[in-house]
Amino acid sequence: MNMVKIGAVACLALLTTAPGAVADKARVVACYKEVTVPARYDVKKVLVKETSRQYVRRNGLVLLLEYPAIYREDKTLVEAEHVLMREVVCKQ
């Protein structure tokens, strides 16, 4: 019974150290860094109200006021946010 436990412990020790032994023999080929690329949108301006002019009386004067055009933006998703793997210099 004790031999079975010892054998099981020995197998477990070999399994846990095996990846470390393989990693020590492996060589680094390249290093990468994850870079998040933001989403891209196609934006179109849509005219809501045109430019307008209006006469206003203030303090005995007649003023010509100009109001700028008003636009809204319609956004269409072109490319969703994603992650790229960029190659970087390995620092060891």
C-alpha positions in Angstrom: 0.0 0.0 0.0 2.8 2.4 0.8 4.5 1.6 -2.5 1.4 2.6 -4.4 1.3 5.9 -2.6 5.0 6.5 -3.2 4.6 5.6 -6.9 1.6 8.0 -7.2 3.6 10.8 -5.6 6.6 10.1 -7.9 4.4 10.2 -11.0 2.7 13.4 -9.8 6.2 15.0 -9.2 7.3 14.0 -12.7 4.1 15.4 -14.3 4.4 18.8 -12.5 8.1 19.2 -13.3 7.9 18.1 -16.9 6.6 21.4 -18.4 9.4 23.3 -16.6 12.0 21.0 -18.1 10.6 21.5 -21.6 10.4 25.2 -21.1 14.1 25.3 -20.1 15.0 23.6 -23.4 12.8 25.8 -25.6 14.2 28.7 -27.4 12.5 32.1 -27.8 11.7 32.8 -31.4 9.9 36.1 -31.1 8.2 38.3 -28.5 4.8 39.9 -29.0 2.7 42.5 -27.2 -1.1 42.7 -27.3 -2.3 46.0 -28.7 -5.9 47.0 -28.7 -7.1 48.8 -31.8 -10.1 51.0 -31.2 -13.3 50.7 -33.3 -13.5 52.7 -36.6 -16.6 54.6 -37.6 -17.8 56.2 -40.7 -19.3 59.6 -39.7 -21.6 61.6 -41.9 -22.9 65.1 -41.0 -26.6 65.6 -41.6 -28.0 69.1 -41.8 -30.7 69.8 -39.2 -31.2 73.5 -39.6 -29.6 75.9 -42.2 -27.8 79.1 -41.5 -30.3 81.9 -40.7 -30.2 85.7 -40.3 -32.6 87.7 -38.2 -33.0 91.4 -37.5 -33.3 92.3 -33.8 -34.0 95.8 -32.2 -31.8 96.5 -29.1 -31.2 99.9 -27.4 -32.5 101.9 -30.4 -30.4 99.9 -32.9 -31.3 97.3 -35.4 -28.9 94.4 -35.4 -28.5 91.7 -38.0 -27.8 88.4 -36.2 -26.5 85.3 -38.0 -27.2 81.9 -36.5 -24.9 79.1 -37.7 -26.1 75.9 -39.3 -26.8 72.9 -37.0 -25.7 69.4 -37.9 -26.0 66.0 -36.3 -23.6 63.1 -36.8 -24.7 59.7 -38.0 -22.1 57.1 -37.1 -21.8 53.7 -38.8 -19.5 51.0 -37.4 -16.8 50.1 -40.0 -14.5 47.9 -37.9 -15.1 46.7 -34.4 -12.5 47.0 -31.6 -10.0 44.1 -31.8 -6.6 43.0 -30.4 -3.4 42.7 -32.5 -0.2 40.9 -31.7 2.7 43.3 -32.5 6.2 42.0 -32.6 8.5 43.7 -30.1 12.2 43.4 -29.2 12.7 40.6 -26.6 14.3 41.9 -23.4 16.1 39.1 -21.5 
